[in-house]
Amino acid sequence: MSSPLQIRNVPAETRRALKARAAARGESLNSYLLDLVQREVARPSVAEVLDRAARRAERATASALDVITAERAERDARR
């Protein structure tokens, strides 16, 4: 089910540019804008990407300094 969407106070120059882009694609302004809105909604927001990355990130059990120190000690022990 679809519902109408209205954007108020669109500058005339912006409307003309959008209408020209739609015409260049052989589309109506309405279908061009609907496609534009659907593509925008399909892309995750920056916040969504960061949240997903944070949930996937591994949690370190040791600091980088601890890992380096342990590796150096192991290397020195082999010498």
N, C-alpha and C positions, 0 to 999 in steps of 0.2 A: 504494500500500500504506500503510495507516495503522498506527499503533502507539499503545498506551495511554499516557496521561500522567496522572500523579498529583500532586496538590498536598497536602502535609501541613500540619497545624497551622493550618487556616483557622478563624478565630474564628467562633463560631456566629452572631453578628450579621451578619457579612459573608456567610456562606452563606445566611442567610435573605433578605438584601437581594438577592443575586444570583438566588436562586430566585424571588423576587417579580418581579424585572425580566423574567426568562424567561417567567414565567406571564403577565405583562402583554402580552408579544409573542406569546403562544400557542405558546411553544416549551418544550421540555424544558430542564432546566438544562444537560445535556450539549451540546445543539445551540447554545444561547445562548453558552456558554463557547467552543465551537469557533469560532463566528463571531467572537467577541471576539478570540481568539488570531489567527485568520487576518487580520483587519483590522489588528491590530498589526504583524504580520509584513509585510504589504503596504506599510506606510508606511516610508519610509527613516528611518534613525536620524539624529540631528543630525550625527554624525561622517561618515556617508555623504553627506549634503547638502553639508557643508563641503568634503569631499574632491572631490566633483563640481564644486563652484563653483571650487575652486582649479585644477582641471584645465582648466576653461573660461576662466578669467581671462586676459585679455591681459597680457602682460608689457610694462611701459613701458620705452622706450629712453632716456628722459630724465626727470629729476625734475620735479615740478610747478613748482618755483622756476625751473628752466631754461626751461620752456615760457612761464611768465609773463614772465620777463625778455626772451625773444626776441620775444614779442608786443608788449610795450611798446616795445622798440627799433624794431620794424617800424612801429608806430603813430607813434612820434616821427619816424621817417624820412619818413613821408608828409606831415607837417605843414609 
